[in-house]
Amino acid sequence: MKKINIILADLAYLSLDEFIHPLPLNVGYIGAYLKQELENINITIIKDPEELISALEDAQEYHVIGLSNYDWNMNLNSKFLRLIKDKHPHIITVMGGPNIDIDSEESLKDIFHSNIGLDFYVIGEGEYNFKRLIQSLIEKRMKTKEIWAIIPQAIIGLDRNKNVLLRGAGKDVGPCDLSTMPSPYLTGLLDKFLGNPLFAPIIETNRGCPFNCAYCYWGSSINSKIREFRLETVFEEIDYASRKTKNPVKLLFVADANFGIFKRDVEIAQILRNAHDKTGFPRSIYIYFYKFTDEKMLRIAELLKELTEISMSKQTLNPKVLQLIGRKNMPDEQYDLLHN
């Protein structure tokens, strides 16, 4: 079969001032995994809506467009799904992201009612399931109606004529083995964003969250069990980003839900400190820290003390509210220890 051209877009309202956006690491992982696992795949990563408009006007034929979906870009996605189908009805459209209620069939149907032009939605982690979707489309020569028996249950659709939710009948694949996940940095897939001053690097050293706070979907969306990327890969990504990034404020985002939860996070903090001392990057780091203070956290705070701020997550002092939201505050003596 001829080469399959795929666009993976994490669209954002890009500012023209000095605001720095995180580069699209999420779809970068999906693209890197696709290129590792499948042949005859051409991947285009897009963040800028204007670039997607240009791509749709280009003469190149695209077969699949995948959109990451969350509160901040859901309206953009909805508009583009209509535009895609108006201009190129043959293009297969896919969305993924935690901005859905997976326990309500009506809510799942509403995703498709609210997004005219959407063909598939991938629930949960995207790498394995999106790869299986593309693999199935290739096997069935891009005939979407013939793949439901072989795609995972985590992939859903809608029979719009009957208003019936469709779900893959194949076995779900996952959670992803992060130790074998290719790096979108080290494969060069994100170089165009590292070279753009508007974007700052973002790294993910682990995935998952042990907490199940009622107001947050982080733990539920990809399982509460935390899985780690290879430490050597994390080190190489930090080095790669420090040498390649052109963002003027030298900002780095860390995508972990609880940085500092593992002993090895002290090693990562030391590598970040070494990179700063050697190259000046990162000058500042945006991190979600582990919710409880211990010796590891104090060591990390010492290593990164002028590069970031250590947050102390006391959501409320009302015991009833804490019970309802599923959170516990750290003891006061731990706050005092960190503060001092």
N, C-alpha and C positions, 0 to 999 in steps of 0.2 A: 504494500500500500504506500501511497505517496506520503511525504512528510506532513505531520499534523501540526498546524500552527495554533498555539494556545496563548491567550493573554491572561495573565493573573494580575488583578488590580486591587490595590488597597487605597481607594480614593479618599482624598481629603480636601478640605477647603484651604488651599495653600495661600498663605499671606504673602504680600509683596514687601512687607517690612522686614525687620530683623528677627522675627519669630522663627525659631528652629524646630523643624518637625522630625520625629523619629523616622528613619528609613523603613521601607516595608519588609521587615524581617519575616513576618508571618507568611506572606505569599512567597517570600524567598525560599523558605524551607520546603514548601510544596513544590516549587519549581526545581530546586536542587534534587529533591527525591525523585521527581518524575524523570529528570535527565539521567539519573543513576540507574533507574529501573527499566526504562522503556527506550526503544530505538526509534529513530525517525520522528523525534519530538523537537519542535522549536518553541522556546519559551520567551515571551516578552513580559517583563515586569513593569507595571505602571503605577504611579502614585498621583500624578497630575491629571485632573479631568480634561484639561486641554489636550494633553498627549493622547488620551483615549479617543477624543473627538477626531484628532488627526489620523489616528490609526483606522478608525471606521471609514474615513474618507479616502484612505490609501487604496492602491490597487491590489495590495497583497491580500490573499484569501486567508481569513481566519476561520477555524473550525469550532473552537470552544473559547468562551470568555468566562473566567471565574472571578467572582467579586467577594472580598471579605466584607462582612456585614456586622455593624454595631451601631449604637445610638447616634454617634457623631457623623456617620456617613450613610445612614439608611435612606434618606431622601435623595441623595446623589445616586445611590444604587437604583432606586426605583425609576428615576428619570432616565438613566442610562439603559435600563432593561427595555423600556419602551423604544428608545432611540435605536438600540441594537436590532430589535425585531422589525422596526419600521424600515431600516436601511438594508438589513441582511437577515431575512427570516430564517435562513438555513443555519445560522450560527446557533450552537447549543449553549445555553446560559446556565450557570451554576452559581449558587451563593453558599457561604458557610460562615459560621460564627455563632457566639452564644446568645445573640439577641432574640431568642425565641423561648417559648414555654414548651418544652418537649413532653410535658405530661398532659397536655390538652390537645385533643384532636382538632377542636375548633380553632385553637390558636395556630396550629400547624397549617390548617387550611387557609387561615387568614394571611399567612406569609405569602401565599400564592395569589390570593385575592388582592392584596395590597401591592403586588409586584407583577403587573401584567407583563408577560414576556419571560418570566422565570420558568425554566424547565426542571431543574433539580436543586434540592437543598441538601447539604452535607452536614449531619449532626456530629458534634464532637470533634476530635482531632482530625485535621484534614489530610495529612500526608498519605496514610495508607488507603483511606476510603476514596479520596480523589483519584489516586493512582489506579485503584480498581475500577472506578467509573470510566476513566480514559481507556484503560485496557479493554474493558467490555465494549465500549463504543468502537474501538478499532476492530475487535473480533467480529462485531455485527455490522461493520461498515457504516458506522455513524447512524444506524437506525435505532432511534431512541425507544421505540415501542417494543423492541425485541430483547432488551437487556434486563428487564425487571427480574427475571428468574435467576440471574447470575450476579447482580450487584448486591452489596451488603445492605442489611436492614437499616443501617444508619443513613442511607440515602433515600430521600422521600421526593414525591412529586404529587401532582393533582390532575385527576381527570376532570377537566373544566366543564365538559358537557354534562357529566353526572354528579359533579361536586363530590367526588370520592377521592379520599387520600390514597395515594399509591406509596408502597414501600418495597424496597428490594427484598427478595426472598433468599438471597445468599447469606452466608455466614459473615458476621461482622469481623473485621480484622483490626486488632489493636489490643491494648494501647501500644503506641509506637515504641520501638526499641531505640532509645535515643543514642545508645552507644554505637549504633551503625548508621545514624542519620548523617548524611553529607552536609557539610557547612556551606551555606549560600555565600559566605564571605570568601572562603578558601577556594571555591570553584569559580570565583570571579563574577558571579551572577549579580552582585550588588555594587559592582565597581562604579557604574554610572551615577549611583546615589552617593557613594563616598566622595566622588569628584564634584558633587554639587554642593555649594556652600549653604543651601537651604536645608540640608538634611544632616542629622547627627546619627552616628552609629547606635545601635541597640543590640545588646547581647543577652542571650538566655543561657544560664548555666544549669538550671534544672527546670522541671515542669511539674505543676500540680500544687495543691495546697491542702494541709491537714485539717484546716478549719472549714466549717460549714456555716458561716455567718448568714443570717436570714436575708440581709440586704446585698449580698455579694454572690456572684455566680462562679467565682474563680475555682473554688474547690469542687463544685458539682459538675462544672463543664467538662473537665478532663480527668476526673477521678481524684479522690483525696490522697491517693498514694503518690508520693513525690519520686520522680525519676530524674536521673542525672545525665547530663551530657559528659562525654569524655573530657577529663580535666586537661589533657594535652591539647585537645581541640579548642577549649576555652582560652588557654594561654596563647595559642596560635592566632585565634581571632582577635584578641586584644592587641597583639603585636601588629597584625595585618591592618586593623582599623587605625591604630596610632600612626602608621606610616602613610596610609592612603587618604584619610579624611581631610576634606577641605573646609569643614565648617569652622567659621572664624572664632566662635566662642569656646571651641574644643570641649563640647558637651558630650557626655556618654550616658545613655539610658541603660539600666539593668532591668530586664523584664521578669526576674524572679518574683514570686509572691512573698517570699520570706528569706531574703538574703541574710545569711548568718545562722541559718538553722543547722548547717552541716559544719563539721570541723574543717573540711577542705575549703570552706569559704574564707577562712583566714589566709590560706595560700593564694586564693584569687585576689583578695584585698592587697596582699603583698605585691602581686604582679601588677596590679593597677597602680600602686604607689611607685613601683620601679619604672613603669611606663611613663608616668607623670614626670619623675625626676630625670629621665633620659630624654624624652621628646617634648615635654610640656603638655602631652595629651594622656589622660583627660585633665582638663583644668577644673571641671566640675562634673559631678556624677549625680544622676537622679535614680534613687534606689527605694524600693519597698523593703524595709528591714523586717527581720523576724520579730514577732510580737512580744517576745519575752527576753529580758536582759540576762546574760550570763557572761562567763569569762571570755567566750569567743567574741561576743558582741563588743565587749570592752576593748579587746585587742583590735578588732576591726575599726572601732571608733578612733583608736589611737593612730592607726595606719592612715586612715582617710580623713582625719580631723578637719583639714582646711579644704577638702574637695567636696564634701557633702555635709548634710545635716542628719543627725540621728533622730528619727521620729519615735515618739513614745505614744503608743496607741491605747489611750484611755477613752473609750467611746462614750461612756456615760457613767455617772456615779449612782444612778438609780438601779437598784438590784432587780426590780421587776422588768425594767427595759432590757437589762443584760440577759435575763432569762429568756425573754421573748426573741431577742435577736441572735441568741446562741453564742454569746461571747463571754469571756471572763477577763477581768483586768488583772494585770500583773500586780503582785503585792507592793505596797507603798515603799517598802525598804528597797525594792529593786529600782523603782523610780529614783529614789534618793541616791543610790549607788551610781546610776548612770548620770544623773545631774551633776554629781560632784566629781 
